[in-house]
Amino acid sequence: MGPPLFNLHRRPGVKGEGNFSPLTGKRSRPGGLGARSFIFTTLAMSRSIVRQSRFRHVFGAGVKAEQGYDDIRVSKVTWDSNFCAVNPKFLAVIVESSGGGAFLVLPLSKAGRVDKNYPLVNGHSGPVLDIDWCPHNDNILASGSEDCSAMVWQIPDQALSRPLSEPIVVLEGHSKRVGIVSWHPTARNVLLTAGSDNLIIVWNVGTGEPLVSMEDHPDLIYNVSWNHNGSLFCSTCKDRRLRVCDPRKREVVAERLAPHEGIRPMRAIFTKDGNIFTTGFTRMSQRELGLWDPTHFEEPIALLELDTSNGVLLPYYDPDASMVYLCGKGDSSIRYFEITEEPPFVHYLSTFSSKEPQRGMGFMPKRGVDVSKCEIARLYKLHDKKCEPITMTVPRKSDLFQDDLYPDTAGPEPALEPEEWMEGRDEEPTLVSMRMGYVPPKSRELKVARKNVLDSRPSTRRSVSACDANSLPPQVLERLLEELQNLKSTVLSQEKRICDLENKLSQYTNGTA
């Protein structure tokens, strides 16, 4: 048996005798403590047990029914994505759709029942897997889909009056479905996409061109997270490795095998001070969280077992409060923790519980919370057919602005241009004050330099009939005709092969094979 948790000292005296108390004029029970000593020791114990934190009493609460969003057909795609993205202007939810993939975009003010004929954003030909709002333009949204492409959309300030099917740019570079899209935190128009082809591409959305392509992951990528200034990103993979990558050097700068011993999916996010917070499973399928220093991956800073459940824990990080909210798919609770520099480093705060399990979750950026109500976070919980906002509040009696709760936070202005970032420059996010609340700016159009996109494509798309045959050299014209004949024969052979396969398939289906 180890030493006692608290070492309670007695006055030195004869063994078996109690201590004389001048307060009562009596001797205490042998081996016991006097009244005054007991009070003093109890106070000392309480001071040592209770950790001082301004977020110790944070509580969560759901909004009234009329402030939620009802009749939303949330997607049933089996992909561990948030299915929801939110910013100070809009709420976006991936929904069920026939004939391709679609998502719903609502102004935050349009609460209540959503009309079943409300127009959708439906440019993808396959189910949408992930969506993410641009941190530097509240009207720009990126989406990834099973159709192997990522698209960037411009959403008008007013509610959509008709379906939106024309993106401002299509990013095509993956050979399999695109399951992750993530905007750079400080550089303008820089977007990361990750696909099931184990490829990570960093794009300049302003030109539609890839800036960086990395093939360092041998298996399916579970998630990707940028660090605070966008100089690095961390990723988790099906090969059970946690990696820290420098995209501009196109190399893995640190990695850790099996930060959680279980084989189920992991999640990892960078904290503001450069550490990495992870969620995963133990060998016995218990859910677990960890905090790691990427410069010393040998031992964790903290490792904590939570419970036994199948749902992957999705972490949402608030860098201003240094708090993490853990939401598991299929759970009906949200647990939140504070990360500090004192042991045990990850401090459990409380749990918000409700009756309905969650299908997904959206996390509002800090500039979208209500400072007049001491709201420090707002999450948007997806049910089967509705979205419920959940507010996290610090109880305060004063109506004045609380400086300690709202330090300057990341604003909508980028700190870098794509060219500066590619040259190796790093900048912290441009900060804005929350003292007067945040008012979203009017819509700003994303300008895409399509000339650069077209210059990178071959200019041989014109048909031969559109060219002046007399201006072509005879050998060039002969080569073009020969290529055309080859293409025709290839098409005919493929058509024959398709017919043969269809016949075999029908024979297997009918049981005649």
Secondary structure, 3 states (H helix, E strand, C coil): CCCCCCCCCCCCCCCCCCCEECCCCEECCCCCCCHHHHHHHHHHHHHHHCCCCCCCCCEEEECCHHHCEECCCECCCCCCCCCEEECCCEEEEEECCCCCEEEEEEECCCCEECCCCCCCEEEECCCEEEEEECCCCCCEEEEEECCCEEEEEECCCCCCCCCECCCCEEEECCCCCEEEEEECCCECCEEEEEECCCCEEEEECCCCEEEEEECCCCCCEEEEEECCCCCCEEEEECCCEEEEEECCCCEEEEEEECCCCCCCCCEEEECCCCCEEEEEECCCCEEEEEEEECCECCCCCEEEEEEECCCCEEEEEECCCCEEEEEECCCCEEEEEEECCCCCCEEEEEEEECCCCCCEEEECCHHHCCHHHCEEEEEEEECCCEEEEEEEECCCCCCCCCCCCCCCEECCCCCECHHHHHCCCCCCCCEECCCCCCCCCCCCCCCCCHHHHHHCCCCCCCCHHHCCHHHCCHHHHHHHHHHHHHHHHHHHHHHHHHHHHHHHHHHHHHCCC
